[in-house]
Amino acid sequence: MTLNHMQEATIRALLSFCLGCNEESILPESDLVNQLYADSLDLLDLAMALYDEFNVELTIEDMLKIKTVGDLYKVVQFKIGSEGEKA
């Protein structure tokens, strides 16, 4: 399962809101910390927003794996698939 364009657009919109950056500057290869200037509170806000939007919980281990926007897509994709298998 891969994220569809609407899901990726939603994640970009959440990133833009949580990080206060322009959606057009958010690319899959964008580094969350070094290019988009996310700090720990931004990432916590993002995790909560992703839970509200997609009903997926990101653990600390998940967050440590995420360096780029593309990594975030992959983790959310995995979580959406995992949650679907539980239902």
N, CA, C and O atoms as a CHARMM CRD file, in Angstrom:
* protein
*
  348
    1    1 MET  N      0.84300  -1.18400   0.00000 PROA 1      0.00000
    2    1 MET  CA     0.00000   0.00000   0.00000 PROA 1      0.00000
    3    1 MET  C      0.88700   1.24600   0.00000 PROA 1      0.00000
    4    1 MET  O      1.86400   1.32900   0.74500 PROA 1      0.00000
    5    2 THR  N      0.53600   2.19200  -0.83100 PROA 2      0.00000
    6    2 THR  CA     1.24800   3.46900  -0.83500 PROA 2      0.00000
    7    2 THR  C      0.26100   4.58300  -0.53600 PROA 2      0.00000
    8    2 THR  O     -0.94800   4.42800  -0.70800 PROA 2      0.00000
    9    3 LEU  N      0.79400   5.69600  -0.09000 PROA 3      0.00000
   10    3 LEU  CA    -0.06200   6.84600   0.15800 PROA 3      0.00000
   11    3 LEU  C     -0.56400   7.38800  -1.17000 PROA 3      0.00000
   12    3 LEU  O      0.17500   7.41900  -2.15400 PROA 3      0.00000
   13    4 ASN  N     -1.81600   7.81400  -1.19600 PROA 4      0.00000
   14    4 ASN  CA    -2.31100   8.43600  -2.41600 PROA 4      0.00000
   15    4 ASN  C     -1.97800   9.93200  -2.38700 PROA 4      0.00000
   16    4 ASN  O     -1.49400  10.45300  -1.38200 PROA 4      0.00000
   17    5 HSD  N     -2.24200  10.60200  -3.48900 PROA 5      0.00000
   18    5 HSD  CA    -1.88800  12.02000  -3.59800 PROA 5      0.00000
   19    5 HSD  C     -2.60600  12.87300  -2.55100 PROA 5      0.00000
   20    5 HSD  O     -2.04300  13.84200  -2.04300 PROA 5      0.00000
   21    6 MET  N     -3.83500  12.51300  -2.23600 PROA 6      0.00000
   22    6 MET  CA    -4.58700  13.27600  -1.22500 PROA 6      0.00000
   23    6 MET  C     -3.95100  13.12300   0.15300 PROA 6      0.00000
   24    6 MET  O     -3.85500  14.09500   0.90300 PROA 6      0.00000
   25    7 GLN  N     -3.51900  11.91600   0.48900 PROA 7      0.00000
   26    7 GLN  CA    -2.87300  11.69500   1.78200 PROA 7      0.00000
   27    7 GLN  C     -1.54700  12.44300   1.86300 PROA 7      0.00000
   28    7 GLN  O     -1.23600  13.04600   2.89000 PROA 7      0.00000
   29    8 GLU  N     -0.76200  12.40800   0.78400 PROA 8      0.00000
   30    8 GLU  CA     0.49700  13.15600   0.77200 PROA 8      0.00000
   31    8 GLU  C      0.23100  14.65100   0.88000 PROA 8      0.00000
   32    8 GLU  O      0.94500  15.35700   1.59300 PROA 8      0.00000
   33    9 ALA  N     -0.78600  15.13900   0.18100 PROA 9      0.00000
   34    9 ALA  CA    -1.13600  16.56200   0.25300 PROA 9      0.00000
   35    9 ALA  C     -1.57700  16.93500   1.66300 PROA 9      0.00000
   36    9 ALA  O     -1.26000  18.02200   2.14700 PROA 9      0.00000
   37   10 THR  N     -2.30100  16.04500   2.31600 PROA 10     0.00000
   38   10 THR  CA    -2.73600  16.30100   3.69000 PROA 10     0.00000
   39   10 THR  C     -1.53300  16.37100   4.62300 PROA 10     0.00000
   40   10 THR  O     -1.47000  17.24400   5.49000 PROA 10     0.00000
   41   11 ILE  N     -0.58600  15.46700   4.45500 PROA 11     0.00000
   42   11 ILE  CA     0.62200  15.48600   5.28700 PROA 11     0.00000
   43   11 ILE  C      1.41000  16.76600   5.03700 PROA 11     0.00000
   44   11 ILE  O      1.90700  17.38000   5.98100 PROA 11     0.00000
   45   12 ARG  N      1.53200  17.17800   3.76800 PROA 12     0.00000
   46   12 ARG  CA     2.22900  18.44200   3.46800 PROA 12     0.00000
   47   12 ARG  C      1.52000  19.62200   4.12200 PROA 12     0.00000
   48   12 ARG  O      2.17500  20.52100   4.64900 PROA 12     0.00000
   49   13 ALA  N      0.18400  19.63000   4.09300 PROA 13     0.00000
   50   13 ALA  CA    -0.57500  20.71200   4.72100 PROA 13     0.00000
   51   13 ALA  C     -0.35400  20.71700   6.23200 PROA 13     0.00000
   52   13 ALA  O     -0.21000  21.78200   6.83200 PROA 13     0.00000
   53   14 LEU  N     -0.32500  19.53900   6.84700 PROA 14     0.00000
   54   14 LEU  CA    -0.06600  19.45400   8.28800 PROA 14     0.00000
   55   14 LEU  C      1.34600  19.93000   8.61100 PROA 14     0.00000
   56   14 LEU  O      1.55300  20.64100   9.59500 PROA 14     0.00000
   57   15 LEU  N      2.31700  19.54000   7.78800 PROA 15     0.00000
   58   15 LEU  CA     3.69200  20.00800   7.98200 PROA 15     0.00000
   59   15 LEU  C      3.75800  21.52500   7.86700 PROA 15     0.00000
   60   15 LEU  O      4.39000  22.18800   8.69000 PROA 15     0.00000
   61   16 SER  N      3.11100  22.06500   6.85600 PROA 16     0.00000
   62   16 SER  CA     3.10800  23.50900   6.65000 PROA 16     0.00000
   63   16 SER  C      2.52500  24.22200   7.86100 PROA 16     0.00000
   64   16 SER  O      3.07100  25.22500   8.32200 PROA 16     0.00000
   65   17 PHE  N      1.41800  23.70300   8.37200 PROA 17     0.00000
   66   17 PHE  CA     0.77000  24.31200   9.53400 PROA 17     0.00000
   67   17 PHE  C      1.63900  24.19100  10.78300 PROA 17     0.00000
   68   17 PHE  O      1.84600  25.17600  11.49200 PROA 17     0.00000
   69   18 CYS  N      2.14300  23.00000  11.05300 PROA 18     0.00000
   70   18 CYS  CA     2.91700  22.75900  12.27800 PROA 18     0.00000
   71   18 CYS  C      4.27700  23.45200  12.26200 PROA 18     0.00000
   72   18 CYS  O      4.77000  23.88400  13.30400 PROA 18     0.00000
   73   19 LEU  N      4.88100  23.55700  11.08300 PROA 19     0.00000
   74   19 LEU  CA     6.22600  24.12200  10.98900 PROA 19     0.00000
   75   19 LEU  C      6.22800  25.57600  10.52800 PROA 19     0.00000
   76   19 LEU  O      7.26100  26.24300  10.57200 PROA 19     0.00000
   77   20 GLY  N      5.08200  26.05900  10.08900 PROA 20     0.00000
   78   20 GLY  CA     5.00200  27.44300   9.63100 PROA 20     0.00000
   79   20 GLY  C      5.79000  27.69400   8.35700 PROA 20     0.00000
   80   20 GLY  O      6.36500  28.76700   8.17700 PROA 20     0.00000
   81   21 CYS  N      5.81500  26.70200   7.47000 PROA 21     0.00000
   82   21 CYS  CA     6.55100  26.88200   6.21100 PROA 21     0.00000
   83   21 CYS  C      5.58600  26.75900   5.03200 PROA 21     0.00000
   84   21 CYS  O      4.44700  26.31600   5.18300 PROA 21     0.00000
   85   22 ASN  N      6.06200  27.15400   3.87700 PROA 22     0.00000
   86   22 ASN  CA     5.28500  27.12800   2.65500 PROA 22     0.00000
   87   22 ASN  C      5.17300  25.69300   2.14200 PROA 22     0.00000
   88   22 ASN  O      6.17100  24.97500   2.08600 PROA 22     0.00000
   89   23 GLU  N      3.96300  25.27300   1.76600 PROA 23     0.00000
   90   23 GLU  CA     3.76300  23.90000   1.27400 PROA 23     0.00000
   91   23 GLU  C      4.63100  23.57900   0.06600 PROA 23     0.00000
   92   23 GLU  O      5.08500  22.44500  -0.08700 PROA 23     0.00000
   93   24 GLU  N      4.86800  24.56900  -0.79600 PROA 24     0.00000
   94   24 GLU  CA     5.66300  24.33500  -1.99900 PROA 24     0.00000
   95   24 GLU  C      7.11500  24.00100  -1.66900 PROA 24     0.00000
   96   24 GLU  O      7.81200  23.39800  -2.48500 PROA 24     0.00000
   97   25 SER  N      7.57500  24.38600  -0.48400 PROA 25     0.00000
   98   25 SER  CA     8.96100  24.09800  -0.09500 PROA 25     0.00000
   99   25 SER  C      9.11100  22.70900   0.52100 PROA 25     0.00000
  100   25 SER  O     10.22500  22.28900   0.83200 PROA 25     0.00000
  101   26 ILE  N      8.00600  21.99800   0.70000 PROA 26     0.00000
  102   26 ILE  CA     8.02600  20.67400   1.32200 PROA 26     0.00000
  103   26 ILE  C      8.11200  19.60700   0.23400 PROA 26     0.00000
  104   26 ILE  O      7.14500  19.33500  -0.47800 PROA 26     0.00000
  105   27 LEU  N      9.29000  19.01800   0.12900 PROA 27     0.00000
  106   27 LEU  CA     9.55500  17.97800  -0.86800 PROA 27     0.00000
  107   27 LEU  C      9.88400  16.67400  -0.14700 PROA 27     0.00000
  108   27 LEU  O     10.28800  16.70400   1.01600 PROA 27     0.00000
  109   28 PRO  N      9.72000  15.53000  -0.81200 PROA 28     0.00000
  110   28 PRO  CA    10.03800  14.25900  -0.14800 PROA 28     0.00000
  111   28 PRO  C     11.45600  14.20800   0.40900 PROA 28     0.00000
  112   28 PRO  O     11.69300  13.57900   1.44000 PROA 28     0.00000
  113   29 GLU  N     12.39700  14.86000  -0.25800 PROA 29     0.00000
  114   29 GLU  CA    13.78600  14.82700   0.20500 PROA 29     0.00000
  115   29 GLU  C     14.10700  15.90800   1.23400 PROA 29     0.00000
  116   29 GLU  O     15.24000  15.98100   1.71100 PROA 29     0.00000
  117   30 SER  N     13.13500  16.74900   1.58400 PROA 30     0.00000
  118   30 SER  CA    13.37200  17.81700   2.56400 PROA 30     0.00000
  119   30 SER  C     13.65500  17.23600   3.94400 PROA 30     0.00000
  120   30 SER  O     12.89300  16.41100   4.44900 PROA 30     0.00000
  121   31 ASP  N     14.74800  17.66900   4.54200 PROA 31     0.00000
  122   31 ASP  CA    15.12600  17.26600   5.89700 PROA 31     0.00000
  123   31 ASP  C     14.28200  18.07100   6.88300 PROA 31     0.00000
  124   31 ASP  O     14.27000  19.30100   6.83900 PROA 31     0.00000
  125   32 LEU  N     13.58100  17.37500   7.76800 PROA 32     0.00000
  126   32 LEU  CA    12.66500  18.05900   8.68500 PROA 32     0.00000
  127   32 LEU  C     13.37600  19.05000   9.59800 PROA 32     0.00000
  128   32 LEU  O     12.86000  20.14000   9.84400 PROA 32     0.00000
  129   33 VAL  N     14.53900  18.69200  10.09800 PROA 33     0.00000
  130   33 VAL  CA    15.24700  19.54700  11.05700 PROA 33     0.00000
  131   33 VAL  C     16.13700  20.56300  10.35400 PROA 33     0.00000
  132   33 VAL  O     16.07300  21.75500  10.65500 PROA 33     0.00000
  133   34 ASN  N     16.96300  20.10500   9.42400 PROA 34     0.00000
  134   34 ASN  CA    17.97400  20.97600   8.82700 PROA 34     0.00000
  135   34 ASN  C     17.45700  21.88600   7.71900 PROA 34     0.00000
  136   34 ASN  O     18.04500  22.93700   7.46300 PROA 34     0.00000
  137   35 GLN  N     16.35900  21.49800   7.05500 PROA 35     0.00000
  138   35 GLN  CA    15.82800  22.33200   5.98100 PROA 35     0.00000
  139   35 GLN  C     14.49600  22.97800   6.33700 PROA 35     0.00000
  140   35 GLN  O     14.23200  24.11500   5.94600 PROA 35     0.00000
  141   36 LEU  N     13.66000  22.26000   7.07400 PROA 36     0.00000
  142   36 LEU  CA    12.34800  22.80300   7.44400 PROA 36     0.00000
  143   36 LEU  C     12.33500  23.34200   8.87100 PROA 36     0.00000
  144   36 LEU  O     11.32800  23.88300   9.32700 PROA 36     0.00000
  145   37 TYR  N     13.45400  23.19300   9.57100 PROA 37     0.00000
  146   37 TYR  CA    13.68300  23.78000  10.89600 PROA 37     0.00000
  147   37 TYR  C     12.68700  23.32000  11.95800 PROA 37     0.00000
  148   37 TYR  O     12.26700  24.11000  12.80400 PROA 37     0.00000
  149   38 ALA  N     12.31100  22.04200  11.91100 PROA 38     0.00000
  150   38 ALA  CA    11.42500  21.47300  12.92600 PROA 38     0.00000
  151   38 ALA  C     12.20600  21.26500  14.21800 PROA 38     0.00000
  152   38 ALA  O     13.35400  20.82000  14.20200 PROA 38     0.00000
  153   39 ASP  N     11.55800  21.59600  15.34400 PROA 39     0.00000
  154   39 ASP  CA    12.14400  21.28000  16.64400 PROA 39     0.00000
  155   39 ASP  C     11.27300  20.21300  17.30500 PROA 39     0.00000
  156   39 ASP  O     10.29300  19.75600  16.71700 PROA 39     0.00000
  157   40 SER  N     11.62600  19.82200  18.51400 PROA 40     0.00000
  158   40 SER  CA    10.92100  18.71600  19.17200 PROA 40     0.00000
  159   40 SER  C      9.44300  19.03100  19.40100 PROA 40     0.00000
  160   40 SER  O      8.60300  18.14000  19.27700 PROA 40     0.00000
  161   41 LEU  N      9.11500  20.26300  19.72700 PROA 41     0.00000
  162   41 LEU  CA     7.70600  20.62200  19.92500 PROA 41     0.00000
  163   41 LEU  C      6.93600  20.59800  18.61100 PROA 41     0.00000
  164   41 LEU  O      5.77600  20.18700  18.57700 PROA 41     0.00000
  165   42 ASP  N      7.57400  21.03400  17.53500 PROA 42     0.00000
  166   42 ASP  CA     6.93900  20.95400  16.21600 PROA 42     0.00000
  167   42 ASP  C      6.62000  19.50400  15.87100 PROA 42     0.00000
  168   42 ASP  O      5.54100  19.20200  15.36000 PROA 42     0.00000
  169   43 LEU  N      7.56400  18.61100  16.15500 PROA 43     0.00000
  170   43 LEU  CA     7.36200  17.20000  15.83600 PROA 43     0.00000
  171   43 LEU  C      6.27000  16.58000  16.69900 PROA 43     0.00000
  172   43 LEU  O      5.53500  15.70800  16.23600 PROA 43     0.00000
  173   44 LEU  N      6.15900  17.01800  17.93400 PROA 44     0.00000
  174   44 LEU  CA     5.07100  16.55500  18.79600 PROA 44     0.00000
  175   44 LEU  C      3.72700  17.03500  18.25700 PROA 44     0.00000
  176   44 LEU  O      2.76700  16.26700  18.19400 PROA 44     0.00000
  177   45 ASP  N      3.66200  18.31200  17.86600 PROA 45     0.00000
  178   45 ASP  CA     2.44000  18.84100  17.25100 PROA 45     0.00000
  179   45 ASP  C      2.08500  18.05500  15.99500 PROA 45     0.00000
  180   45 ASP  O      0.92100  17.72900  15.76300 PROA 45     0.00000
  181   46 LEU  N      3.09300  17.75500  15.19100 PROA 46     0.00000
  182   46 LEU  CA     2.87300  16.99700  13.96200 PROA 46     0.00000
  183   46 LEU  C      2.34100  15.60100  14.27400 PROA 46     0.00000
  184   46 LEU  O      1.40800  15.13600  13.61900 PROA 46     0.00000
  185   47 ALA  N      2.91800  14.93500  15.25700 PROA 47     0.00000
  186   47 ALA  CA     2.45800  13.59400  15.63100 PROA 47     0.00000
  187   47 ALA  C      0.99800  13.63000  16.07700 PROA 47     0.00000
  188   47 ALA  O      0.22100  12.73800  15.73600 PROA 47     0.00000
  189   48 MET  N      0.62700  14.65300  16.83600 PROA 48     0.00000
  190   48 MET  CA    -0.76600  14.77900  17.28800 PROA 48     0.00000
  191   48 MET  C     -1.69700  15.06600  16.10900 PROA 48     0.00000
  192   48 MET  O     -2.80100  14.52600  16.04300 PROA 48     0.00000
  193   49 ALA  N     -1.25400  15.91000  15.18500 PROA 49     0.00000
  194   49 ALA  CA    -2.06700  16.22600  14.00700 PROA 49     0.00000
  195   49 ALA  C     -2.25200  14.99200  13.12600 PROA 49     0.00000
  196   49 ALA  O     -3.33700  14.76500  12.59100 PROA 49     0.00000
  197   50 LEU  N     -1.19700  14.20100  12.97900 PROA 50     0.00000
  198   50 LEU  CA    -1.30100  12.96700  12.19500 PROA 50     0.00000
  199   50 LEU  C     -2.24900  11.97300  12.85800 PROA 50     0.00000
  200   50 LEU  O     -2.97900  11.25500  12.17600 PROA 50     0.00000
  201   51 TYR  N     -2.23700  11.93500  14.17800 PROA 51     0.00000
  202   51 TYR  CA    -3.17200  11.06200  14.88900 PROA 51     0.00000
  203   51 TYR  C     -4.61100  11.52000  14.63400 PROA 51     0.00000
  204   51 TYR  O     -5.49400  10.71100  14.34900 PROA 51     0.00000
  205   52 ASP  N     -4.82900  12.83300  14.74300 PROA 52     0.00000
  206   52 ASP  CA    -6.17500  13.36900  14.51500 PROA 52     0.00000
  207   52 ASP  C     -6.66000  13.10300  13.09300 PROA 52     0.00000
  208   52 ASP  O     -7.82600  12.77200  12.88000 PROA 52     0.00000
  209   53 GLU  N     -5.76800  13.24800  12.13100 PROA 53     0.00000
  210   53 GLU  CA    -6.15100  13.12300  10.71900 PROA 53     0.00000
  211   53 GLU  C     -6.23900  11.67600  10.24500 PROA 53     0.00000
  212   53 GLU  O     -7.18500  11.31000   9.54800 PROA 53     0.00000
  213   54 PHE  N     -5.26400  10.85300  10.61400 PROA 54     0.00000
  214   54 PHE  CA    -5.17300   9.49100  10.08200 PROA 54     0.00000
  215   54 PHE  C     -5.39900   8.40500  11.13200 PROA 54     0.00000
  216   54 PHE  O     -5.43800   7.22100  10.79700 PROA 54     0.00000
  217   55 ASN  N     -5.54900   8.79700  12.39600 PROA 55     0.00000
  218   55 ASN  CA    -5.73800   7.85200  13.49200 PROA 55     0.00000
  219   55 ASN  C     -4.56300   6.87400  13.59500 PROA 55     0.00000
  220   55 ASN  O     -4.75300   5.67900  13.82200 PROA 55     0.00000
  221   56 VAL  N     -3.34900   7.40300  13.42500 PROA 56     0.00000
  222   56 VAL  CA    -2.14100   6.59600  13.58600 PROA 56     0.00000
  223   56 VAL  C     -1.30700   7.19000  14.71300 PROA 56     0.00000
  224   56 VAL  O     -1.17400   8.40700  14.83800 PROA 56     0.00000
  225   57 GLU  N     -0.75400   6.30700  15.52300 PROA 57     0.00000
  226   57 GLU  CA     0.10800   6.73900  16.62600 PROA 57     0.00000
  227   57 GLU  C      1.55700   6.58100  16.23000 PROA 57     0.00000
  228   57 GLU  O      1.98500   5.50100  15.82100 PROA 57     0.00000
  229   58 LEU  N      2.31500   7.66100  16.35200 PROA 58     0.00000
  230   58 LEU  CA     3.74900   7.59800  16.10500 PROA 58     0.00000
  231   58 LEU  C      4.45800   7.48500  17.44300 PROA 58     0.00000
  232   58 LEU  O      4.26700   8.31500  18.33300 PROA 58     0.00000
  233   59 THR  N      5.27300   6.45800  17.57600 PROA 59     0.00000
  234   59 THR  CA     6.03900   6.26200  18.80200 PROA 59     0.00000
  235   59 THR  C      7.33000   7.08100  18.73200 PROA 59     0.00000
  236   59 THR  O      7.67200   7.64100  17.68900 PROA 59     0.00000
  237   60 ILE  N      8.02300   7.13800  19.83900 PROA 60     0.00000
  238   60 ILE  CA     9.32500   7.81200  19.85000 PROA 60     0.00000
  239   60 ILE  C     10.26200   7.11100  18.86700 PROA 60     0.00000
  240   60 ILE  O     11.02400   7.76800  18.15900 PROA 60     0.00000
  241   61 GLU  N     10.20500   5.78700  18.82200 PROA 61     0.00000
  242   61 GLU  CA    11.04300   5.03200  17.88800 PROA 61     0.00000
  243   61 GLU  C     10.72300   5.41200  16.44700 PROA 61     0.00000
  244   61 GLU  O     11.62500   5.56200  15.62300 PROA 61     0.00000
  245   62 ASP  N      9.42700   5.56600  16.14700 PROA 62     0.00000
  246   62 ASP  CA     9.02600   6.00100  14.80300 PROA 62     0.00000
  247   62 ASP  C      9.61000   7.37500  14.49600 PROA 62     0.00000
  248   62 ASP  O     10.16900   7.59700  13.42200 PROA 62     0.00000
  249   63 MET  N      9.47800   8.28500  15.44100 PROA 63     0.00000
  250   63 MET  CA     9.94500   9.65700  15.22000 PROA 63     0.00000
  251   63 MET  C     11.45700   9.70500  15.01500 PROA 63     0.00000
  252   63 MET  O     11.95500  10.53500  14.25500 PROA 63     0.00000
  253   64 LEU  N     12.18500   8.81900  15.68900 PROA 64     0.00000
  254   64 LEU  CA    13.63900   8.79600  15.53000 PROA 64     0.00000
  255   64 LEU  C     14.06000   8.29600  14.14500 PROA 64     0.00000
  256   64 LEU  O     15.15800   8.60800  13.68300 PROA 64     0.00000
  257   65 LYS  N     13.19600   7.52300  13.48200 PROA 65     0.00000
  258   65 LYS  CA    13.48600   7.02000  12.13900 PROA 65     0.00000
  259   65 LYS  C     13.24800   8.08000  11.06400 PROA 65     0.00000
  260   65 LYS  O     13.75400   7.96200   9.94800 PROA 65     0.00000
  261   66 ILE  N     12.48700   9.10000  11.39900 PROA 66     0.00000
  262   66 ILE  CA    12.04800  10.07600  10.40200 PROA 66     0.00000
  263   66 ILE  C     13.05400  11.21900  10.31200 PROA 66     0.00000
  264   66 ILE  O     13.20600  12.00600  11.24600 PROA 66     0.00000
  265   67 LYS  N     13.73000  11.29400   9.18700 PROA 67     0.00000
  266   67 LYS  CA    14.67300  12.39800   8.93400 PROA 67     0.00000
  267   67 LYS  C     14.13300  13.33500   7.85600 PROA 67     0.00000
  268   67 LYS  O     14.29800  14.55200   7.93500 PROA 67     0.00000
  269   68 THR  N     13.48400  12.74800   6.84700 PROA 68     0.00000
  270   68 THR  CA    12.98700  13.53700   5.72100 PROA 68     0.00000
  271   68 THR  C     11.46600  13.41000   5.61900 PROA 68     0.00000
  272   68 THR  O     10.84900  12.58300   6.29000 PROA 68     0.00000
  273   69 VAL  N     10.89000  14.23700   4.77800 PROA 69     0.00000
  274   69 VAL  CA     9.45100  14.15200   4.52100 PROA 69     0.00000
  275   69 VAL  C      9.12400  12.78700   3.91600 PROA 69     0.00000
  276   69 VAL  O      8.09200  12.20000   4.24200 PROA 69     0.00000
  277   70 GLY  N      9.98000  12.28300   3.05100 PROA 70     0.00000
  278   70 GLY  CA     9.77700  10.95300   2.47000 PROA 70     0.00000
  279   70 GLY  C      9.75500   9.86400   3.53100 PROA 70     0.00000
  280   70 GLY  O      8.96400   8.92400   3.44700 PROA 70     0.00000
  281   71 ASP  N     10.62400   9.99000   4.52900 PROA 71     0.00000
  282   71 ASP  CA    10.61000   9.04000   5.65300 PROA 71     0.00000
  283   71 ASP  C      9.27000   9.10600   6.38100 PROA 71     0.00000
  284   71 ASP  O      8.71000   8.08100   6.77000 PROA 71     0.00000
  285   72 LEU  N      8.76800  10.31700   6.55900 PROA 72     0.00000
  286   72 LEU  CA     7.47300  10.49900   7.22400 PROA 72     0.00000
  287   72 LEU  C      6.37000   9.81600   6.42500 PROA 72     0.00000
  288   72 LEU  O      5.52600   9.12200   6.99300 PROA 72     0.00000
  289   73 TYR  N      6.37500  10.01300   5.10100 PROA 73     0.00000
  290   73 TYR  CA     5.39200   9.33300   4.25200 PROA 73     0.00000
  291   73 TYR  C      5.44500   7.82100   4.47200 PROA 73     0.00000
  292   73 TYR  O      4.40600   7.17900   4.62600 PROA 73     0.00000
  293   74 LYS  N      6.65200   7.25300   4.48700 PROA 74     0.00000
  294   74 LYS  CA     6.80800   5.80300   4.63600 PROA 74     0.00000
  295   74 LYS  C      6.28100   5.30800   5.97900 PROA 74     0.00000
  296   74 LYS  O      5.61100   4.27800   6.04300 PROA 74     0.00000
  297   75 VAL  N      6.58200   6.03500   7.04800 PROA 75     0.00000
  298   75 VAL  CA     6.13000   5.61800   8.37900 PROA 75     0.00000
  299   75 VAL  C      4.60900   5.70400   8.46700 PROA 75     0.00000
  300   75 VAL  O      3.96800   4.78400   8.97400 PROA 75     0.00000
  301   76 VAL  N      4.02700   6.79800   7.98000 PROA 76     0.00000
  302   76 VAL  CA     2.56600   6.93800   8.01400 PROA 76     0.00000
  303   76 VAL  C      1.92900   5.85700   7.14300 PROA 76     0.00000
  304   76 VAL  O      0.93000   5.25600   7.53900 PROA 76     0.00000
  305   77 GLN  N      2.48900   5.60800   5.97500 PROA 77     0.00000
  306   77 GLN  CA     1.98500   4.55400   5.09000 PROA 77     0.00000
  307   77 GLN  C      1.98300   3.20900   5.81200 PROA 77     0.00000
  308   77 GLN  O      0.99200   2.48000   5.76400 PROA 77     0.00000
  309   78 PHE  N      3.08800   2.88000   6.48100 PROA 78     0.00000
  310   78 PHE  CA     3.18300   1.62600   7.22600 PROA 78     0.00000
  311   78 PHE  C      2.13600   1.57900   8.33500 PROA 78     0.00000
  312   78 PHE  O      1.47100   0.56100   8.52600 PROA 78     0.00000
  313   79 LYS  N      1.99300   2.68700   9.06700 PROA 79     0.00000
  314   79 LYS  CA     1.04000   2.72300  10.18100 PROA 79     0.00000
  315   79 LYS  C     -0.39300   2.58200   9.68800 PROA 79     0.00000
  316   79 LYS  O     -1.19400   1.88400  10.30900 PROA 79     0.00000
  317   80 ILE  N     -0.72500   3.23600   8.58000 PROA 80     0.00000
  318   80 ILE  CA    -2.07600   3.12000   8.03200 PROA 80     0.00000
  319   80 ILE  C     -2.34100   1.66500   7.64700 PROA 80     0.00000
  320   80 ILE  O     -3.41700   1.13400   7.92500 PROA 80     0.00000
  321   81 GLY  N     -1.36900   1.02600   7.01100 PROA 81     0.00000
  322   81 GLY  CA    -1.50800  -0.38200   6.63300 PROA 81     0.00000
  323   81 GLY  C     -1.62700  -1.29100   7.83800 PROA 81     0.00000
  324   81 GLY  O     -2.43100  -2.22300   7.83400 PROA 81     0.00000
  325   82 SER  N     -0.83400  -1.03100   8.87600 PROA 82     0.00000
  326   82 SER  CA    -0.86300  -1.84500  10.09500 PROA 82     0.00000
  327   82 SER  C     -2.18500  -1.70300  10.82000 PROA 82     0.00000
  328   82 SER  O     -2.73800  -2.68500  11.31400 PROA 82     0.00000
  329   83 GLU  N     -2.68900  -0.48600  10.88400 PROA 83     0.00000
  330   83 GLU  CA    -3.96700  -0.25600  11.56400 PROA 83     0.00000
  331   83 GLU  C     -5.10100  -0.94200  10.81000 PROA 83     0.00000
  332   83 GLU  O     -6.03000  -1.46800  11.42300 PROA 83     0.00000
  333   84 GLY  N     -5.02300  -0.93500   9.47300 PROA 84     0.00000
  334   84 GLY  CA    -6.04700  -1.59100   8.67400 PROA 84     0.00000
  335   84 GLY  C     -6.06600  -3.09300   8.88200 PROA 84     0.00000
  336   84 GLY  O     -7.12400  -3.71900   8.82400 PROA 84     0.00000
  337   85 GLU  N     -4.89600  -3.67300   9.12400 PROA 85     0.00000
  338   85 GLU  CA    -4.80700  -5.11700   9.34500 PROA 85     0.00000
  339   85 GLU  C     -5.39700  -5.52000  10.68500 PROA 85     0.00000
  340   85 GLU  O     -5.86900  -6.64600  10.83900 PROA 85     0.00000
  341   86 LYS  N     -5.37500  -4.60800  11.66300 PROA 86     0.00000
  342   86 LYS  CA    -5.91500  -4.91500  12.99200 PROA 86     0.00000
  343   86 LYS  C     -7.43800  -4.94000  12.98700 PROA 86     0.00000
  344   86 LYS  O     -8.05700  -5.64400  13.78500 PROA 86     0.00000
  345   87 ALA  N     -8.03700  -4.17100  12.08600 PROA 87     0.00000
  346   87 ALA  CA    -9.50100  -4.04200  12.07500 PROA 87     0.00000
  347   87 ALA  C    -10.17400  -5.28700  11.55200 PROA 87     0.00000
  348   87 ALA  O    -11.40100  -5.34100  11.47900 PROA 87     0.00000
